[in-house]
Amino acid sequence: MGENHFQKLRTALYGFVLFMASIAWFILIKVLQSTHTRETILHKSYKNKSKDILSILAYGFASIISFWEPVYSVIIYVMIAIIWFVPNKDLE
């Protein structure tokens, strides 16, 4: 995006890749949870899906608004990345 100076289509495609990656992550967690028992760390640490759902919705929304204001969508991308830097306390 830096070389293209936040062109609308490039920013939307970047957001679409992030959107699809967040959906893949959600599916991966669901499949892993279905293969493990409820007492495992996986179930205990991912019982709250708020970050997952928030990421999917925010990436989808940012991809759409990038056709009008690409800078706002980049801000949303960065905010979601910052949210994911906060570690999950159940995994520690």
SVG drawing of the C-alpha trace seen along z (x, -y; Angstrom):
<svg xmlns="http://www.w3.org/2000/svg" viewBox="-19 -9 26 44">
<polyline fill="none" stroke="black" stroke-width="0.4" points="0.0,0.0 2.9,-2.3 4.1,-2.2 0.6,-2.8 -0.2,-5.7 -3.3,-4.0 -5.1,-3.4 -8.7,-2.3 -8.5,1.1 -5.2,2.0 -6.4,1.2 -9.6,3.1 -7.7,6.2 -5.4,6.0 -8.4,5.9 -10.0,8.8 -6.9,10.9 -7.0,10.0 -10.8,10.7 -10.3,14.2 -7.4,14.9 -9.5,14.1 -12.3,16.4 -9.7,19.1 -8.4,18.6 -12.0,18.9 -12.6,22.1 -9.2,23.5 -10.1,22.9 -13.5,24.5 -12.0,27.6 -9.4,27.9 -12.0,27.5 -14.1,30.2 -11.2,32.7 -10.2,32.0 -12.0,32.6 -13.5,29.7 -10.9,29.9 -8.0,28.9 -6.3,25.5 -7.6,24.9 -11.2,24.9 -10.5,22.9 -8.5,20.2 -10.9,19.7 -14.2,19.8 -14.5,16.0 -14.6,15.4 -15.0,11.6 -11.6,10.9 -12.3,13.3 -15.7,12.0 -14.6,8.4 -11.7,9.0 -14.0,10.6 -16.5,7.8 -13.9,5.0 -11.9,6.4 -15.1,6.8 -16.2,3.3 -12.8,1.8 -12.6,3.5 -15.9,1.9 -15.1,-1.6 -11.7,-1.5 -13.5,-2.4 -14.5,-5.7 -11.7,-6.5 -8.7,-4.2 -7.0,-5.9 -9.8,-5.0 -9.6,-1.4 -5.9,-1.3 -6.5,-2.8 -9.0,0.0 -6.4,2.6 -3.8,1.2 -6.3,1.1 -7.2,4.8 -3.5,5.6 -2.9,3.8 -5.8,5.7 -4.2,9.0 -0.9,8.0 -2.7,8.1 -1.9,11.7 -4.6,14.1 -4.4,14.4 -5.8,17.9 -2.8,19.1 -0.2,17.8"/>
</svg>
